Amino acid sequence: MSDRLFTREEAEAMLPTIVPILERLRDAVKAAGSPAAQRQAIDRLTSANGHARQLSRGYAGKPGRDAALASALSAIATLSEMGVEVKDPSTGLIDFRHERSGHVVYLCWRLGESRIEWWHEIEAGFAGRQRLDRAA
């Protein structure tokens, strides 16, 4: 996991680069097969908790590696190197570490949203999302 902190402006400026990577990731997870297989792939991909590069290396060279899973791992590794944390590959849900009121929180965004409008405490997750005011 990256220790980099993003301003809202920095995170939003990255979205044009991030969107095609997230679309590739979403499509790769969908191509993993049945809903049970998709869930298994999602669990595997997100269990690294920001350590996608190590997870990707762990699968390298294993016989029968699924091409869709390899593509998904590559996308997650790319995003991780950018400092982006993937929370749900199937919906394109991502977080950016951000300082708010003197402590670290997440700026939260997912595919289809036009701007970064939400934040949540590190432990709160998607259910704890709160709307950002433009001044934040």
N, C-alpha and C positions, 0 to 999 in steps of 0.2 A: 504494500500500500504506500502511496506517495504521501509525503508530508506537505506537499505544495498546497497553499491556500489560494483560492480564486476569488476575485471580485465578481460581482454579477456581470459586469461588462466584459471581463476576460472570458468567463464561461460562455456567455452568449456569442462572443466573437468566434469561439471554437465550434459552434453548432453546425455551420455549413460543412466543416470537415468531418464532424462526428456523425451526422445523419446518414451518409452512405455506408459508413462502417456499421452502424446500428442496424440498418436495413439488411445488410449482408448477414449480420449475426442473427437477426430474427428469422430470416429465410433459412439459414443453416440449421437452426434449432427446429424449425418446422419440418425440414427435410429429414430430421432424425427418425421420423416414423410415427408410430402410434402415440396417442396421448401418454401412455405409460412410458414409452421410450423417450418422448419429449421431456417428461418430468424427470426421468433419470438423467438425461443429458443436462437439463437445467441445474439439477442438484449438483452434478459433477462440476459444471462450469462455475457455479457461484460458490461452491464450497471453498474455493481458494481464497476468498475474502481479500481480493486485491493482490493476490500472488499468482496471477494468471501465467506469467512467464514461466515460473517454476512448474506449474501444472502442465503447461504446454510441453515443456521439455520432458516431463514424466511420461507422456504418451508417444514421444518421438520414436520412430523405429519399431513400434510394436506391430506384429503382423495383424492384418485384418482391420486396421484402424479405419474407422468410418470417415469418408471424405467430408461429410457434413460436419461431424464433430471437429475434425481438423480445421475446417474453415472457421467454425465458431471459436475455437481456441485461439486461432490467429487474430481474430477480431478483438477478442477480450484482451489479449496480450497487447495489441496496438493501443487500445483505449487505456489500459492500465499504465502503459508507458507515458501517456499524455497526462496522467494524474486523474483520470476519470474512473469512478467505481461503478461497475455494472451491477445492478440490483435484480433486474428481471430481464433476461435476454429475449423472452418471447414478446414482451411489450415495449422493449427499448427503454426501460426505466433505468436512469443513471443518477448518480450523485456527484457533486463537486464539493470538496472541503472548503469551508468559508468561515471567516471570523465574523461573529455578530455579537455585539455587546460584550466584547472581551473574552468570548469563548468560542470554541470550534463547533460548528454545526454543519449540516449539509444543505447546499442548494440542490433542489430536486427537480428533475425534468424527465419527460418521456416523449417518445416519438409522437408527433401530431400536435404538440403544444408549440405555439408560435414564439413564445419567449419563456425565460425562466421567471416564474411567478410564485414559486413555492420554496419553503425551507422547512427543515425539521431538525430536532435534536438528534445527535448521533445514535442514541439508543431507541428513538421513537419510531423510526421507519415510516413507510408511506402513510400509514393510518394517522400519524401525528403531523402530517403536513399542515403548514400554516401559510397563508398568503403573505407575500412580501409587499410592503408598500414601496412605491417608486423611490422614495427618499433613502431607503435602506441600502 
